[in-house]
């Protein structure tokens, strides 16, 4: 499966603009002779500078290792492209795209969102992981987490005998089974600074599939650190990507939604019960966090898969809080913001917004959202029709649609429930469908095929 030219251009632009992939030298260690006091002073200065290296600079040092891979393996690429095409391509979805995103079959009319499914960062991550397995035959290959939040892809990695690092709870993992000479894959969400440091100390090959948009967020929090700002991260503190991002921060607080952001903004302006505040955010702040001093200068970053409109609202909230506390002139010295929501996330959110806005004119009975149940970007797609009062379901695979006309789906609260699916089996079904950025087209095809079959069997039984 080849990357689209637009994806490659985007990747090139990111690499150029964020310097995420080009290691920069911290300094040059000088050779010291007893007679050269100048060299001695300079060497000491360089040593001190190295000790003060930021986490970003250390990460870039790790990436300079000859056993650290980010560009994939050309020797196996053709075979991997063929394998990905066989696994993920969908003739039905191709037909939908060529038919103005609408198709009618077996009493079901389907409206496909204009932007959906795999983003280029996910495609890149899968390709790098698959290439790593093929390039290192005979070696034990590990991965530090799920590659992406998609069951089919992770099941495929299990079939390829990739060993998933065991989670021990409380954010800890068991790396004891990673042996000398093994291969370790870093997933699309990235890996924490501590994990990268550990792997750098081992004699292993590291294949880094981290999405460049995630690296962009890391560069943003590094800017916060260098400017003496506390990072306010719009994200879920337990999500793999946010765990990695916070590991590159010094001082941070995570807010999962506008409600928590309002609590932070209120504390910035009015202060409050410090003990109560810290108790609420105890798992979402850096060690030793002091809201009385660390919220005076803040910078905003976000988990790349969050709801963009909410991130913008949080940014406006923080800016207004600083203006109230320090005045409009001084506020700019106390707040910094970068847009770190990835384009693919925004495009998919905009596309389902379009379906929602036209739901009445299209006569939609419901909207189906396909993607991993632990996929943050997919969960946010569900929120859009749900908040608009449109019947909608988030399923992770086709088997969630039962032959008995039930559907097992994930609610916006995270509960997995089963209920009646098609309300009137005798009438034509009109539906919308979309999928998360980590969902292959084949998963959408399989899910739609289940619905076609359900209607076809019912129609046949009436004859």
C-alpha positions in Angstrom: 0.0 0.0 0.0 1.7 3.2 -1.2 1.3 6.5 0.6 -0.7 9.2 -1.2 1.4 12.0 -2.6 -0.4 14.5 -0.2 0.6 12.3 2.7 4.2 12.3 1.7 4.2 16.1 1.3 2.6 16.4 4.7 5.3 14.2 6.2 8.0 16.2 4.5 6.5 19.5 5.8 6.3 18.2 9.3 9.8 16.9 9.3 11.1 20.3 8.0 9.1 22.5 10.2 9.3 20.8 13.6 12.9 19.4 13.3 11.4 16.2 14.8 13.7 13.9 12.8 17.0 15.9 12.6 19.2 15.4 15.6 21.1 18.6 16.6 24.5 18.5 18.3 24.6 19.7 21.8 28.2 20.4 21.8 31.6 19.0 21.0 33.8 17.5 23.7 37.4 18.8 23.4 40.5 16.8 24.1 42.3 18.1 27.2 46.0 18.3 27.8 47.6 19.4 31.1 49.1 22.5 29.5 45.9 23.7 27.9 43.9 25.5 30.6 41.7 27.0 27.9 40.8 23.6 26.6 40.1 22.4 30.1 37.7 25.3 30.8 35.9 24.7 27.5 35.6 21.0 28.1 34.2 21.6 31.6 31.6 24.0 30.1 30.6 21.5 27.5 30.3 18.8 30.1 28.0 21.1 32.2 26.0 21.9 29.1 25.5 18.2 28.4 24.3 17.6 31.9 21.7 20.3 31.3 20.5 18.7 28.1 16.7 18.8 27.8 14.7 15.6 27.3 14.2 16.5 23.7 17.9 16.8 23.1 18.5 13.5 24.8 15.7 11.9 22.6 17.4 13.2 19.5 20.7 11.8 20.8 19.0 8.4 21.1 17.8 8.7 17.5 21.4 9.2 16.3 22.2 5.6 17.2 22.8 3.2 14.3 20.4 0.8 15.9 17.5 3.3 15.9 15.3 3.1 12.8 12.6 5.6 11.6 12.7 5.3 7.8 11.7 1.7 7.4 13.4 -1.0 5.3 13.3 -0.8 1.5 14.4 -4.4 1.0 11.0 -5.7 2.2 8.8 -2.8 1.2 7.1 -4.2 -1.9 6.1 -7.4 -0.1 4.7 -5.3 2.8 2.8 -3.0 0.5 1.1 -6.0 -1.1 0.3 -7.5 2.3 -1.3 -4.3 3.6 -3.3 -3.9 0.4 -4.6 -7.5 0.8 -5.5 -7.0 4.5 -7.0 -3.5 4.4 -8.3 -2.7 0.9 -12.1 -2.6 0.3 -13.8 -2.9 -3.1 -17.1 -1.7 -1.4 -15.5 1.5 0.0 -13.9 2.1 -3.4 -17.3 1.9 -5.0 -18.7 4.3 -2.4 -16.0 6.8 -3.1 -16.5 6.6 -6.8 -20.3 7.0 -6.4 -20.3 10.4 -4.6 -20.0 8.5 -1.3 -23.5 7.0 -1.6 -24.6 3.5 -2.4 -27.9 1.5 -2.1 -27.9 -2.2 -1.7 -30.3 -4.9 -0.3 -32.7 -2.3 1.1 -30.0 -0.2 2.7 -28.9 3.3 1.6 -25.4 4.2 2.8 -24.0 7.8 3.1 -20.2 7.6 3.7 -18.5 10.6 5.4 -16.2 12.4 3.0 -13.1 11.9 5.2 -12.8 8.7 7.2 -10.5 5.8 8.0 -6.7 5.4 7.9 -4.7 8.6 8.2 -1.2 8.7 6.7 0.4 8.6 10.2 -1.3 5.3 10.9 -0.5 3.8 7.5 3.1 4.8 8.0 3.2 3.2 11.5 1.8 -0.1 10.3 4.2 -0.2 7.3 7.2 0.4 9.6 6.1 -2.3 12.0 5.4 -4.9 9.3 8.7 -4.1 7.6 10.5 -4.5 10.9 9.2 -8.0 11.3 10.2 -9.0 7.7 13.6 -7.2 7.9 14.7 -9.0 11.1 13.8 -12.7 10.4 14.8 -14.9 13.2 15.0 -12.2 15.8 12.5 -11.7 18.7 10.4 -8.6 18.0 8.6 -6.8 20.8 6.3 -3.8 20.9 5.9 -1.5 23.9 2.1 -1.1 23.4 -0.7 -1.7 20.9 0.6 -0.3 17.6 -2.6 1.5 17.0 -6.1 1.3 18.5 -7.5 -1.2 16.1 -8.1 -4.9 16.9 -7.5 -6.3 13.4 -4.0 -4.7 13.2 -3.0 -5.8 16.6 -4.3 -9.3 16.0 -2.2 -9.4 12.9 0.9 -8.5 14.9 0.2 -11.3 17.3 -0.1 -13.6 14.3 3.3 -12.4 13.2 4.7 -13.4 16.6 5.3 -9.9 17.8 5.6 -10.0 21.6 3.6 -7.3 23.4 5.3 -5.9 26.5 3.3 -6.9 29.6 1.6 -4.1 31.5 1.9 -4.3 35.2 -0.5 -1.6 36.2 0.0 1.9 37.5 1.7 2.8 34.2 4.5 0.2 34.6 5.6 -2.4 32.2 7.8 -5.5 32.3 10.8 -5.1 30.0 12.6 -8.1 31.6 11.9 -10.3 28.6 13.6 -8.0 26.1 17.0 -9.7 25.5 20.2 -8.6 23.9 19.9 -8.3 20.1 16.1 -8.2 20.2 14.0 -5.7 18.2 11.6 -3.3 19.9 8.9 -1.4 18.1 7.6 1.9 19.4 3.9 2.4 18.5 2.2 5.2 16.7 1.4 6.9 20.1 5.1 7.1 20.9 6.9 5.8 24.0 7.7 7.6 27.2 11.1 9.3 27.7 11.8 6.7 30.5 11.1 3.8 28.1 13.3 5.4 25.4 16.1 5.8 27.9 15.8 2.2 29.1 15.9 0.9 25.5 18.9 3.1 24.7 20.8 1.4 27.5 20.1 -2.0 26.1 21.7 -3.7 23.1 18.6 -3.8 21.0 17.3 -2.5 17.6 14.6 0.1 18.0 12.0 0.7 15.3 10.3 4.0 16.0 6.8 4.3 14.3 5.7 7.4 16.3 3.4 9.6 14.3 5.2 12.8 13.4 2.2 14.8 14.7 2.9 13.3 18.2 6.5 14.4 17.9 5.2 17.9 17.1 3.4 17.9 20.4 6.6 16.9 22.2 8.4 19.7 20.5 5.7 22.1 21.8 6.0 21.0 25.4 9.8 21.3 25.1 9.2 24.9 24.1 7.1 25.4 27.2 9.9 23.9 29.3 12.5 26.2 27.9 10.3 29.2 28.4 9.6 28.3 32.0 5.9 27.5 31.4 3.7 24.8 32.9 2.1 22.6 30.2 -1.7 22.4 30.2 -2.4 19.3 28.2 -5.9 18.8 26.8 -6.0 15.0 26.9 -6.7 11.9 28.9 -3.9 11.4 31.4 -4.0 7.6 31.1 -3.9 7.5 27.3 -0.7 6.2 25.8 0.0 9.3 23.8 -0.6 11.6 26.7 1.6 9.4 29.0 4.4 9.8 26.5 3.9 13.6 26.1 3.8 14.2 29.9 7.1 12.3 30.2 8.8 15.0 28.2 7.4 17.8 30.4 8.8 19.1 33.6 5.6 20.7 35.1 2.2 19.8 33.7 -1.5 19.4 34.3 -3.9 17.3 32.1 -7.5 18.4 31.6 -9.7 16.0 29.8 -12.5 18.4 28.9 -13.8 22.0 29.2 -15.2 21.3 32.6 -11.8 20.5 34.1 -10.2 23.4 32.1 -12.7 25.7 33.8 -11.6 24.4 37.2 -8.0 25.3 36.3 -8.9 28.7 34.9 -10.9 29.5 38.1 -7.9 28.6 40.2 -5.7 30.8 38.1 -7.9 33.8 38.6 -9.3 33.2 42.1 -7.1 30.7 43.8 -9.0 28.2 46.0 -8.7 25.1 48.1 -5.3 23.9 47.1 -5.7 20.5 48.8 -9.0 19.8 47.2 -7.7 20.9 43.8 -4.6 18.6 44.0 -6.8 15.7 45.2 -9.0 16.0 42.1 -6.1 16.2 39.7 -3.7 13.9 41.7 -3.2 11.5 38.7 -3.1 14.3 36.1 -0.3 16.5 37.4 3.5 16.4 37.6 5.2 15.3 40.8 5.4 18.2 43.3 2.8 20.2 41.4 2.0 23.5 43.1 -1.0 25.3 41.6 -0.2 28.5 43.5 3.1 29.0 41.6 2.9 26.7 38.6 -0.2 28.2 37.0 1.1 31.7 36.7 2.7 31.0 33.3 1.2 28.2 31.1 1.3 26.8 27.6 -1.4 24.7 25.9 -0.8 21.5 24.1 -3.1 18.6 23.4 -3.4 14.9 22.7 -3.6 14.9 18.9 -6.9 13.0 18.8 -9.0 15.3 21.0 -12.0 17.3 19.8 -10.5 20.4 18.2 -13.3 22.8 18.9 -13.0 21.9 22.6 -9.2 22.5 22.5 -9.8 25.9 21.0 -12.4 26.7 23.7 -9.9 25.7 26.3 -7.3 27.9 24.8 -9.6 30.9 24.8 -10.5 30.1 28.5 -6.8 30.1 29.5 -6.1 33.3 27.6 -9.1 35.1 29.3 -8.0 33.8 32.7 -4.5 35.3 32.2 -6.0 38.6 31.0 -8.2 38.8 34.2 -5.3 38.0 36.5 -2.4 40.0 34.8 -4.2 42.4 32.5 -4.4 42.5 28.7 -0.9 43.8 28.2 0.9 41.3 30.5 -1.2 38.3 29.5 0.9 37.5 26.5 3.9 36.8 28.8 1.8 34.3 30.8 0.2 32.2 28.1 1.5 30.4 24.9 -0.5 28.3 22.5 0.3 26.1 19.5 -2.2 24.2 17.3 -1.2 20.5 17.8 -4.4 18.8 16.7 -3.5 16.7 13.6 -5.2 17.5 10.3 -6.6 13.9 9.9 -8.4 14.2 13.2 -9.9 17.6 12.2 -10.9 16.4 8.7 -12.8 13.4 10.1 -14.6 15.5 12.7 -15.6 18.0 10.0 -16.9 15.2 7.8 -19.1 13.7 10.4 -20.3 17.2 11.3 -21.5 17.5 7.7 -23.4 14.2 8.0 -25.0 15.4 11.2 -26.0 18.8 9.7 -27.6 17.1 6.7 -29.2 14.2 8.7 -32.7 15.4 8.3 -32.5 16.1 4.6 -30.8 12.8 4.0 -33.3 11.0 6.2 -30.7 9.2 8.2 -32.0 6.5 10.7 -28.6 6.4 12.4 -24.9 6.9 12.0 -22.4 4.0 12.4 -18.9 4.8 13.7 -16.4 2.0 13.2 -13.1 1.8 15.1 -11.3 0.5 18.1 -13.2 0.9 21.4 -10.1 2.3 23.0 -9.5 4.7 20.1 -9.8 8.3 21.3 -10.2 9.8 17.9 -13.0 7.3 17.1 -14.8 8.0 20.4 -14.8 11.7 19.6 -16.4 11.0 16.3 -19.3 9.4 18.2 -19.7 12.4 20.4 -20.7 14.6 17.5 -23.9 12.8 16.4 -24.7 11.9 20.0 -24.6 15.6 21.1 -26.9 16.4 18.2 -29.4 13.8 19.3 -28.9 11.5 16.4 -29.1 7.8 17.0 -25.5 6.5 16.6 -23.4 3.5 17.4 -19.6 2.9 17.9 -18.6 -0.6 17.1 -15.1 -2.0 16.9 -15.7 -4.8 14.4 -18.4 -6.3 12.2 -19.3 -9.1 14.6 -20.8 -6.5 16.9 -23.8 -6.6 14.5 -25.7 -9.8 15.4 -27.9 -12.0 13.2 -30.7 -11.5 15.8 -30.8 -7.8 14.9 -28.8 -6.6 18.0 -25.8 -4.4 18.1 -23.1 -4.4 20.7 -21.6 -0.9 20.9 -19.6 1.5 23.1 -21.4 4.5 24.6 -19.9 7.9 25.0 -19.5 7.1 28.7 -17.4 4.0 27.8 -19.9 1.3 28.6 -20.3 -1.7 26.3 -24.0 -2.4 25.8 -26.2 -4.6 23.5 -29.6 -3.4 22.2 -32.0 -3.8 19.3 -30.4 -2.5 16.1 -32.8 -1.9 13.2 -36.0 -0.5 14.6 -38.2 -1.4 11.6 -36.9 -4.3 9.5 -39.6 -3.8 6.9 -38.6 -0.3 5.8 -35.6 0.8 3.8 -32.7 1.7 6.0 -30.9 5.0 5.4 -27.7 5.3 7.4 -24.5 7.3 7.6 -21.1 5.7 8.3 -17.6 6.8 9.2 -14.5 5.3 10.7 -11.6 6.4 13.0 -8.2 7.3 11.8 -6.9 3.8 12.8 -9.6 1.9 11.1 -8.9 0.1 7.7 -11.5 0.3 4.9 -11.9 -3.5 5.1 -13.5 -3.1 8.6 -16.1 -0.7 7.2 -16.9 -3.1 4.4 -17.3 -6.0 6.8 -19.6 -4.0 9.0 -21.8 -2.8 6.1 -21.9 -6.3 4.7 -23.4 -7.5 8.0 -26.1 -4.9 7.7 -26.8 -5.8 4.1 -27.0 -9.5 5.0 -29.3 -8.8 8.0 -31.8 -6.9 5.7 -31.5 -9.5 2.9 -32.2 -12.4 5.2 -35.2 -10.6 6.7 -36.6 -9.8 3.3 -36.1 -13.4 2.1 -38.0 -14.7 5.1 -41.0 -12.5 4.2 -41.3 -14.0 0.7 
